[in-house]
């Protein structure tokens, strides 16, 4: 589960760098194409051994102007029970997240971070958050870097994300599918 969550966060980290408006803030435009993202994340949960693994997770994604805009639209309105605030200018933006009863579940999630854009082809993200829910507390710290790696390889569609193995892209999913929920089959 941890690796899957890391990949979703990495994917979101890259698409955060979109040329779309977020509330009242216009983030700097980012170059469409193939992006490499590297992240180190520590998730520490109550009652569990401390997470001290500093091994970065590296993923790749194919981005178009539309996939980046769609990600921003989803982030700005896709988290029921959450208030997200981004403020800044130039290349540095602060993020604050405050969620109560996220998705209708009891608990609270708070977080803050900084995004630093380096031109149109690189972004640095640093974030810290904590969650308190019945029977569980969790703290997460993340540092990530995304950089433009060139044009998307042949056969890789906008929104595809995954890893590289022996110089070939290994698709793990598409951003458009992350928000889809499949209803369980009814037995009636």
C-alpha positions as CSV (number, residue, x, y, z in Angstrom):
1,X,0.0,0.0,0.0
2,X,2.8,2.4,0.8
3,X,4.4,2.1,-2.7
4,X,1.0,2.6,-4.3
5,X,0.3,5.7,-2.2
6,X,3.8,7.1,-3.0
7,X,3.2,6.7,-6.8
8,X,-0.2,8.4,-6.6
9,X,1.4,11.3,-4.6
10,X,4.3,11.5,-7.1
11,X,1.8,11.6,-10.0
12,X,-0.1,14.3,-8.3
13,X,3.1,16.2,-7.5
14,X,4.0,16.3,-11.1
15,X,0.6,17.4,-12.3
16,X,0.4,20.1,-9.6
17,X,2.8,22.0,-11.9
18,X,0.0,22.9,-14.2
19,X,-0.6,26.1,-16.2
20,X,-4.1,26.4,-14.8
21,X,-5.6,28.8,-12.2
22,X,-6.0,27.4,-8.7
23,X,-8.6,29.5,-6.9
24,X,-7.1,33.0,-7.1
25,X,-3.5,31.9,-7.8
26,X,-2.1,31.4,-11.2
27,X,0.8,28.9,-11.0
28,X,3.7,29.2,-13.5
29,X,3.2,27.3,-16.8
30,X,5.0,24.0,-17.1
31,X,6.3,22.4,-20.3
32,X,4.1,19.5,-21.6
33,X,6.0,16.3,-22.2
34,X,7.6,13.4,-20.3
35,X,8.3,14.2,-16.7
36,X,10.6,12.4,-14.2
37,X,9.6,12.7,-10.5
38,X,11.7,11.6,-7.6
39,X,10.4,11.5,-4.0
40,X,11.4,10.6,-0.5
41,X,8.4,10.1,1.8
42,X,8.3,9.1,5.4
43,X,5.0,7.9,6.8
44,X,5.0,7.3,10.5
45,X,1.9,5.8,12.1
46,X,1.1,5.4,15.8
47,X,2.2,2.0,17.1
48,X,4.4,1.3,14.2
49,X,8.3,1.4,13.9
50,X,9.6,4.7,12.6
51,X,9.9,5.1,8.8
52,X,13.5,6.1,8.2
53,X,13.8,4.8,4.6
54,X,15.5,7.6,2.5
55,X,15.4,5.6,-0.8
56,X,13.8,7.8,-3.4
57,X,10.9,6.5,-5.5
58,X,11.3,7.5,-9.1
59,X,8.3,7.7,-11.5
60,X,7.6,9.1,-15.0
61,X,4.5,10.6,-16.5
62,X,3.4,12.0,-19.9
63,X,1.8,15.4,-19.5
64,X,-0.2,17.5,-21.9
65,X,-1.6,21.0,-21.2
66,X,-5.0,19.2,-20.8
67,X,-3.8,16.6,-18.3
68,X,-2.1,19.2,-16.2
69,X,-5.3,21.4,-16.2
70,X,-7.5,18.4,-15.4
71,X,-5.3,17.6,-12.4
72,X,-5.5,21.2,-11.1
73,X,-9.3,21.1,-11.5
74,X,-9.6,17.8,-9.6
75,X,-7.3,19.1,-6.8
76,X,-9.2,22.3,-6.4
77,X,-12.6,20.6,-6.0
78,X,-12.0,17.0,-5.7
79,X,-11.5,16.6,-2.0
80,X,-14.8,16.8,-0.1
81,X,-14.4,18.2,3.4
82,X,-11.1,19.8,2.5
83,X,-10.0,23.4,2.3
84,X,-6.9,23.9,0.1
85,X,-5.1,27.2,0.0
86,X,-2.2,28.1,-2.3
87,X,-0.6,31.5,-2.1
88,X,2.5,33.0,-3.6
89,X,4.0,34.6,-6.7
90,X,7.0,34.3,-9.0
91,X,8.3,30.8,-8.5
92,X,7.5,30.1,-4.8
93,X,4.1,29.0,-3.5
94,X,2.9,27.9,-0.1
95,X,0.2,25.2,0.3
96,X,-2.1,24.7,3.3
97,X,-4.6,21.8,3.5
98,X,-7.2,21.4,6.2
99,X,-9.6,18.5,6.0
100,X,-12.3,17.6,8.5
101,X,-14.3,14.4,7.9
102,X,-12.5,13.8,4.6
103,X,-14.8,11.8,2.3
104,X,-17.4,11.6,5.2
105,X,-15.0,9.7,7.5
106,X,-14.3,10.9,11.0
107,X,-10.9,12.5,11.5
108,X,-8.8,15.5,10.6
109,X,-5.9,16.0,8.1
110,X,-3.8,19.1,8.1
111,X,-0.7,19.8,6.0
112,X,1.5,22.5,4.7
113,X,4.2,22.7,2.1
114,X,6.1,24.7,-0.4
115,X,6.4,24.4,-4.2
116,X,9.3,26.1,-5.9
117,X,9.2,26.3,-9.7
118,X,12.4,26.5,-11.7
119,X,11.4,27.8,-15.1
120,X,9.0,25.7,-17.1
121,X,10.9,22.4,-16.7
122,X,11.5,21.8,-13.0
123,X,9.7,21.9,-9.7
124,X,10.6,21.2,-6.1
125,X,7.9,20.2,-3.5
126,X,8.3,19.9,0.3
127,X,5.3,18.9,2.4
128,X,4.4,17.8,5.9
129,X,1.1,16.6,7.1
130,X,-0.6,14.8,9.9
131,X,-3.8,12.9,10.3
132,X,-5.8,12.0,13.4
133,X,-8.6,9.5,13.1
134,X,-10.3,7.2,15.5
135,X,-7.7,4.7,16.7
136,X,-4.9,6.1,14.5
137,X,-2.5,9.0,14.1
138,X,-0.1,9.4,11.2
139,X,2.6,11.9,10.2
140,X,3.9,12.2,6.7
141,X,6.9,14.2,5.4
142,X,7.7,14.3,1.7
143,X,10.4,15.9,-0.5
144,X,10.0,15.6,-4.2
145,X,11.5,16.9,-7.4
146,X,10.0,16.8,-10.9
147,X,11.8,17.7,-14.1
148,X,11.0,17.7,-17.7
149,X,12.8,14.8,-19.5
150,X,11.8,15.4,-23.1
151,X,9.0,14.5,-25.4
152,X,6.7,11.6,-24.4
153,X,7.9,8.3,-25.8
154,X,6.0,6.7,-28.7
155,X,2.9,4.9,-27.5
156,X,2.8,6.7,-24.2
157,X,-0.4,8.7,-23.9
158,X,-1.0,11.9,-22.0
159,X,-1.8,11.1,-18.4
160,X,0.1,7.7,-18.4
161,X,2.4,7.3,-15.4
162,X,4.8,4.5,-14.4
163,X,8.4,3.6,-14.2
164,X,11.4,2.9,-16.5
165,X,12.9,-0.5,-16.8
166,X,15.9,-1.1,-19.2
167,X,15.1,2.1,-21.0
168,X,11.5,1.3,-21.6
169,X,8.4,2.9,-20.0
170,X,6.4,0.6,-17.8
171,X,2.8,2.0,-17.5
172,X,1.2,1.6,-14.1
173,X,-1.9,3.7,-14.8
174,X,-3.4,6.9,-16.1
175,X,-4.4,10.0,-14.1
176,X,-7.9,9.9,-15.6
177,X,-8.4,6.5,-14.0
178,X,-7.3,7.5,-10.4
179,X,-10.6,9.3,-9.7
180,X,-12.8,6.5,-11.0
181,X,-14.5,4.3,-8.5
182,X,-16.0,1.0,-9.6
183,X,-19.2,0.0,-7.9
184,X,-19.2,-3.5,-6.5
185,X,-21.4,-6.0,-8.4
186,X,-24.9,-6.3,-6.9
187,X,-26.0,-9.7,-5.7
188,X,-29.7,-8.9,-6.2
